[in-house]
Amino acid sequence: MTEAATARAPGGAQAVRRALDVLHCFHDNGPDLSASDLARRLELSVSTAHRLARTLLGAGFLEQDPRTSRYRLGPSVTELGRLSYHQRGLHLAAPELADLAERTGATTDLALRSGPHAVIVAGGSVTPKVGLRRPLHSTALGKVLLAWARPGEGGPDSLPPLPAFTDRTIVEPAALRAELARVRADEYALNDGESAYGVRTLAVPVLDGAGHARFALAVRATPSVITPERTDWLLTQARSCARALEVLLLSPAERRPPAR
Amino acid sequence: MTEAATARAPGGAQAVRRALDVLHCFHDNGPDLSASDLARRLELSVSTAHRLARTLLGAGFLEQDPRTSRYRLGPSVTELGRLSYHQRGLHLAAPELADLAERTGATTDLALRSGPHAVIVAGGSVTPKVGLRRPLHSTALGKVLLAWARPGEGGPDSLPPLPAFTDRTIVEPAALRAELARVRADEYALNDGESAYGVRTLAVPVLDGAGHARFALAVRATPSVITPERTDWLLTQARSCARALEVLLLSPAERRPPAR
């Protein structure tokens, strides 16, 4: 849609989408951006980027560095993020993940799906340096979220072209579909050096009553910790944690029926 | 502005503001809301509320319960919230706050200002039940954020009428202005049963180089822990923690110059 068409969009829906896109810009482009940066990233005129940024600034969704005039995510984002984190019960997950990490000697992560990404929302391996988003196709977390996708989330065919991170990354859509069939059959996903060499990850779903993955739980370590001999034991530990997280993170009405 | 005027607002700024207002609705009105709830809270037509909600849903800022069609904050909010939490360095604050709590035997909180609220973003007393927002006028955290307000944040005269939570709550604007003058002079704020009986809180600012409070740090306990005799010692502990948080949360260029 051209800029001229924006004003004609019913109820300003296009302007709302663009404003939300401005917020997402701060993912991959560092913590502070100028109006020109935003315009370039979103292919908008600088004046449109300015106008969107001023509106977001006025509502506290952006803040501005008075020295540089560059924008950062604002206090409303932090505030709503804390609210949503607590409303999802994610503060309850940390002790379970810490316990699993201690028992297994591995790093543990919990992720949810946000569009085409697995987003790590709790756990031990999150640092601002590595970022919180992970590609779906090259991670065990992402394979789980794809294999048990919720309605409307989109399957493997909805993904953009699959970039390679190592020579083990699955980059062919047909190969990814076959891999997801294996994940569903085995009830776990493996990432064996597909994101980075020397890192092996097992992931299992936190399933809701409709059989969809609401979260993915990963156990990540070097191949010397996650050996083929230890895989069954590690999966038992991870599934036990996933079952506890079902109880902590899902309401009774959302959960799976009790096991027979 | 009437609904009919919305389409004429330049670049859909009114629609953007309304969409952001929809997100803030989830603060005080429970975790899930119907389109009618949103329309009522925001004084919009149900069709406008529907349209805003669908746009937010499409961008992952809301999600919808398939059983009830009610809306909740979506994964993009959780994701951007985690990003902003890490970009602000707030994950670095937890060990400092835990250490201060252990040394003082009190609960410790860190808050930032979001519009007319103090929002607790790290610390020990946050539970989903009590909420993360606090009024400015009846809390030590809020008094600190008002006393050293950043440019554009608004002083005590910008606040709506001040509700009483106990018979100690400051409800007169003139009394609040006098209290803030005392806070600036003494370099700390006290909340002595003004939010709830039997709770006493001391708060100090985390100041930037321009002398504005970027965060407020509180030590909260019963009056038997926060006695007049212990106040100076507690303030020394809190200020030491605040100084550490200046280093952890502010960039070198944002910090105060070194003490002589």
Interface residues (C-beta under 8 A of the other chain):
Chain A: T6 A7 A9 P10 G11 G12 A13 Q14 A15 V16 R17 A19 L20 D21 L23 H24 F26 H27 P31 T48 R51 L52 T55 L56 G58 A59 G60 F61 P66 R67 R72 L73 G74 P75 S76 V77 T78 E79 L80 G81 R82 L83 S84 Y85 H86 Q87 R88 G89 L90 H91 L112 R113 S114 G115 H117 V119 I120 V121 V126 T127 P128 L132 R133 P151 A210 A253
Chain B: T6 A7 A9 P10 G11 G12 A13 Q14 A15 V16 R17 A19 L20 D21 L23 H24 F26 H27 P31 T48 R51 L52 T55 L56 G58 A59 G60 F61 P66 R67 R72 L73 G74 P75 S76 V77 T78 E79 L80 G81 R82 L83 S84 Y85 H86 Q87 R88 G89 L90 H91 L112 R113 S114 G115 H117 V119 I120 V121 V126 T127 P128 L132 R133 P151 A210 A253
